[in-house]
């Protein structure tokens, strides 16, 4: 009779959902967390772009403005192993118009994606996070907002209003979950040079988009992915409630010192 003890199964990788993962901060975060050993579900409208994220990443086509699609995602996650963390990254800005010239459709879209998108996804997966936390001791909700969540600027009322609302959503959720083994982390990036954020904001005007980042070193998507990974890696009793990250040159939302470096 053998006295050798049976080998125990390796623990399953922790599983995280990243929304808006087809480009920019979302794509960088999905890749970083996969490299750190997470099992990543990368969700975005453009599923074809998700395939390029590499090993350890499951591509899932999702429109966060679609109630039924978000419910279907939650059902898929429950049926395939549950969830330990969610990174609400889907969002974006449209236009830079004065209030008197505001495009109501753009304002509605920004609110729907940035605020209601985070609400839909978080509400749908919260039961899964609670179930996981009961076993592991802790689960996480990460909300990627912006420094626009703290201060406004001329021409930015629509986007800053949405990001202010998203910050309030994250803060209120943290208070409401107090006492449960769930952390709510808000990451607020300043100027981040990604391939699409300003290009989308300025309706494809590449020259205008590039000018936003000229004369100084902006952040890059990997900088924010590093921060997200760090907050998720903290011991379960440590909560990084809010983390504001700017380029050194960006003193605030309306003052960037452009010295060429």
DRENMI-956049 format. One record per residue (C-alpha): residue in one letter; z, x, y. Coordinates in pm, 1 decimal. Each point is the difference from the previous one (the first is absolute). Layout:
BEGIN
A; Z; X; Y;
...
END
This chain:
BEGIN
X; 0.0; 0.0; 0.0;
X; -105.9; 151.2; 329.1;
X; 268.5; 59.0; 260.6;
X; -253.7; 29.0; 277.5;
X; 47.8; -268.7; 262.0;
X; -308.9; -203.3; 87.1;
X; -168.6; 96.9; 320.6;
X; 64.9; -246.4; 278.2;
X; -299.8; -143.8; 179.7;
X; -79.7; 151.2; 336.2;
X; 98.9; -231.6; 285.0;
X; -288.3; -193.7; 147.1;
X; -126.6; 117.7; 337.0;
X; 129.8; -199.9; 292.7;
X; -266.6; -238.9; 127.3;
X; -100.2; -49.9; 362.3;
X; -245.3; -231.8; 174.3;
X; -182.8; 140.8; 303.4;
X; -201.8; -243.9; 212.1;
X; -284.9; 101.4; 228.9;
X; -60.4; 289.2; -239.2;
X; -376.1; 39.8; 32.7;
X; 17.9; 251.5; 287.1;
X; 225.2; 180.2; 245.9;
X; 376.4; -15.1; -40.4;
X; -20.2; -237.6; -296.0;
X; -234.0; 222.9; -199.6;
X; 203.4; 312.5; 80.1;
X; 321.4; -177.3; -100.9;
X; -143.5; -122.0; -330.7;
X; -117.1; 350.6; -86.6;
X; 326.4; 163.7; 107.0;
X; 216.5; -238.9; -200.6;
X; -222.5; 38.0; -305.5;
X; 36.9; 378.2; 31.3;
X; 377.5; -50.5; 15.2;
X; -7.4; -183.3; -332.3;
X; -6.9; -361.4; 112.1;
X; -218.5; -256.6; -170.8;
X; -197.9; -126.7; 298.5;
X; -173.1; -335.0; 48.9;
X; -235.8; 52.7; 293.7;
X; -109.0; -326.7; 158.9;
X; -267.8; -59.8; 262.3;
X; -298.1; -223.1; 70.7;
X; -249.0; 278.5; -72.8;
X; 75.3; 59.6; -365.7;
X; -298.3; 233.5; -38.2;
X; 172.4; 255.9; 222.2;
X; 320.5; -9.9; -200.5;
X; -168.3; 156.3; -303.7;
X; -12.9; 333.9; 181.8;
X; 379.1; 27.1; 23.1;
X; 26.4; 174.5; -336.5;
X; 229.7; -3.8; -301.0;
X; 320.7; -197.5; 1.3;
X; -143.3; -262.1; 233.4;
X; -94.8; -352.1; -105.0;
X; -255.4; -161.5; 230.5;
X; 59.5; -363.3; 89.3;
X; -223.5; -204.8; 230.4;
X; 215.7; -189.8; 249.6;
X; -28.7; -179.5; 331.3;
X; 354.5; -25.1; 139.9;
X; -104.8; -300.9; 212.0;
X; -73.8; -205.3; -314.9;
X; 306.3; -183.9; -135.2;
X; -152.0; -58.8; -343.6;
X; -113.6; 361.3; -34.6;
X; 349.1; 129.0; 80.6;
X; 155.7; -241.4; -250.0;
X; -246.0; 118.8; -265.6;
X; 94.3; 361.6; 72.7;
X; 369.3; -76.9; -46.6;
X; -77.0; -171.6; -332.1;
X; -204.1; 301.7; -110.3;
X; 281.5; 238.3; 88.9;
X; 256.0; -208.8; -186.9;
X; -220.9; -15.9; -310.0;
X; -69.6; 373.2; -1.1;
X; 339.1; 160.6; 46.9;
X; 156.6; -120.4; 323.3;
X; 49.9; 192.2; 323.9;
X; 247.7; 248.2; 148.1;
X; -132.1; 36.0; 356.4;
X; -256.5; -137.9; 241.3;
X; -161.2; 178.8; 293.9;
X; -130.0; -259.6; 246.4;
X; -267.5; 205.4; 171.8;
X; -286.5; -247.4; 49.6;
X; -60.7; -60.1; 368.5;
X; -194.5; 123.5; 297.3;
X; -95.6; -50.9; 362.2;
X; -293.4; -180.2; 158.9;
X; -107.7; 54.1; 358.4;
X; 171.6; 134.2; 308.4;
X; -47.1; -295.9; 232.1;
X; 210.5; -116.2; 290.0;
X; 204.1; -313.1; -67.0;
X; -224.3; -207.7; 226.9;
X; -300.0; 105.4; -211.0;
X; 170.6; -37.9; -338.4;
X; -209.9; -94.3; -301.1;
X; 208.0; -264.8; -177.7;
X; -171.1; 60.3; -333.9;
X; 91.9; 368.3; 16.2;
X; 360.6; -84.6; 82.0;
X; 14.4; -247.4; -292.9;
X; -147.6; 255.3; -238.1;
X; 239.9; 275.8; 105.5;
X; 297.6; -230.3; -44.7;
X; -124.7; -127.8; -334.9;
X; -59.4; 345.4; -147.2;
X; 286.7; 198.6; 153.2;
X; 278.9; -258.6; 0.7;
X; -82.9; -283.2; -237.0;
X; -163.7; 243.0; -243.9;
X; 323.8; 195.9; -29.9;
X; 192.5; -327.1; -28.9;
X; -226.8; -142.4; -272.0;
X; 10.7; 313.9; -211.3;
X; 373.6; 64.2; 40.7;
X; 97.3; -358.3; -72.4;
X; -220.4; -4.9; -309.7;
X; 134.8; 322.5; -152.8;
X; 364.9; -28.1; 101.7;
X; 102.8; -161.9; -332.0;
X; -160.1; 294.2; -184.1;
X; 182.0; 251.5; 219.1;
X; 329.3; -177.2; -62.2;
X; -59.7; 1.9; -375.2;
X; -77.7; 370.2; 6.0;
X; 298.6; 83.2; 219.1;
X; 230.9; -175.5; -246.1;
X; -106.4; 255.4; -259.7;
X; -63.4; 316.1; 201.7;
X; 257.2; -40.3; 274.9;
X; -240.2; -30.0; 291.1;
X; -342.9; -113.8; 121.5;
X; -182.8; 43.1; 329.1;
X; -200.3; -186.9; 260.5;
X; -186.7; 232.4; 238.2;
X; -166.3; -145.9; 309.4;
X; -243.6; 220.9; 190.6;
X; 1.7; -114.0; 361.0;
X; -79.8; 221.2; 298.9;
X; 155.5; 137.6; 315.3;
X; -171.1; -310.6; 140.2;
X; 291.8; -185.1; -160.3;
X; 231.4; 149.3; 265.7;
X; -199.3; 3.5; 323.8;
X; -313.7; -153.9; 140.1;
X; -279.6; 136.1; 216.0;
X; -275.9; -147.0; 213.4;
X; -277.3; -142.2; -214.7;
X; 220.2; 3.7; -309.7;
X; 180.7; -333.4; 19.7;
X; -159.0; -147.9; -312.0;
X; 68.5; 296.8; -226.2;
X; 343.4; 79.1; 140.0;
X; 103.4; -364.4; -27.7;
X; -94.7; 4.4; -368.2;
X; 180.2; 328.3; -65.4;
X; 310.5; -113.9; 188.1;
X; 3.9; -306.9; -225.0;
X; -44.4; 215.5; -309.3;
X; 295.7; 216.9; 103.2;
X; 214.9; -310.2; 51.2;
X; -107.9; -123.8; -343.6;
X; 110.1; 328.3; -160.7;
X; 330.7; 13.5; 188.5;
X; 89.2; -359.7; -76.2;
X; -87.0; 43.7; -366.0;
X; 229.9; 304.8; -17.8;
X; 288.2; -203.3; 142.9;
X; -66.6; -292.9; -231.5;
X; -4.9; 224.2; -308.7;
X; 321.1; 182.5; 92.4;
X; 222.2; 33.7; -305.9;
X; -292.2; 2.8; -243.5;
X; -133.7; 326.9; -148.6;
X; -313.4; -25.2; 212.0;
X; -101.6; 225.4; 289.7;
X; -231.7; -103.2; 282.6;
X; -161.4; 299.0; 169.0;
X; -210.4; -16.8; 315.2;
X; -239.9; 287.8; 69.5;
X; -137.7; 2.3; 355.8;
X; -284.0; 250.7; 52.1;
X; -131.7; 105.3; 336.7;
X; -357.1; 127.4; 39.1;
X; -147.7; 64.6; -344.8;
X; -359.8; 116.5; -23.4;
X; -152.1; -184.5; -294.3;
X; -361.4; -71.8; -74.4;
X; 16.1; -367.2; 92.5;
X; 292.2; -117.3; 215.1;
X; -149.4; 60.9; 345.4;
X; -354.6; -52.2; -125.4;
X; 92.3; -352.2; -110.1;
X; 197.5; -61.8; 317.7;
X; -300.2; 86.9; 214.3;
X; -251.1; -192.5; -210.4;
X; -175.2; 307.2; -140.3;
X; -26.2; 196.6; 327.1;
X; 37.3; 349.4; -149.4;
X; 8.6; 184.0; 333.4;
X; 274.3; -222.3; 139.2;
X; 197.1; 29.3; -325.1;
X; -25.2; 379.9; -3.3;
X; 115.7; 24.1; 360.9;
X; 339.8; -142.6; -97.5;
X; 82.0; 322.8; -185.8;
X; -162.9; 258.8; 225.5;
X; 200.6; 275.9; 171.0;
X; 305.0; 4.0; -228.4;
X; 95.8; 10.5; -367.0;
X; 59.2; -354.2; -128.0;
X; 176.9; -81.2; -322.3;
X; -204.2; -38.3; -318.1;
X; 42.6; -251.6; -278.9;
X; 172.9; 251.1; -227.2;
X; 279.4; 39.8; 256.2;
X; 89.8; -366.9; -37.7;
X; -45.0; 6.3; -376.2;
X; 249.5; 289.2; -13.3;
X; 251.6; -204.1; 199.5;
X; -40.5; -305.6; -221.4;
X; 40.3; 209.1; -315.5;
X; 311.7; 161.1; 145.8;
X; 168.4; -330.6; 81.1;
X; -71.7; -130.6; -350.8;
X; 142.0; 315.5; -156.2;
X; 341.9; -29.9; 166.8;
X; 300.9; -81.7; -220.0;
X; 43.9; -373.8; -45.0;
X; 301.3; -14.1; 235.0;
X; -198.3; 157.2; 287.8;
X; -209.6; -230.5; 217.9;
X; -241.7; 134.4; 260.3;
X; -12.6; -317.0; 206.2;
X; -253.1; 111.6; 262.2;
X; -205.8; 315.5; 36.3;
X; -212.8; 59.4; 311.9;
X; -258.0; 278.5; -39.2;
X; -218.2; 121.9; 286.1;
X; -216.6; 301.1; 72.1;
X; 196.9; 250.3; 207.3;
X; -245.5; -56.1; 285.3;
X; 64.8; -375.2; 11.6;
X; 304.8; -60.5; 217.4;
X; -35.8; -377.2; -17.1;
X; -266.5; -266.4; -46.5;
X; -163.1; 65.7; 335.0;
X; 61.2; 371.6; 53.8;
X; -171.4; 263.1; -213.4;
X; -16.4; 355.3; 126.9;
X; -349.4; 126.4; -72.4;
X; 5.3; 377.3; 4.4;
X; -246.7; 59.7; -279.8;
X; 267.4; 69.9; -265.2;
END
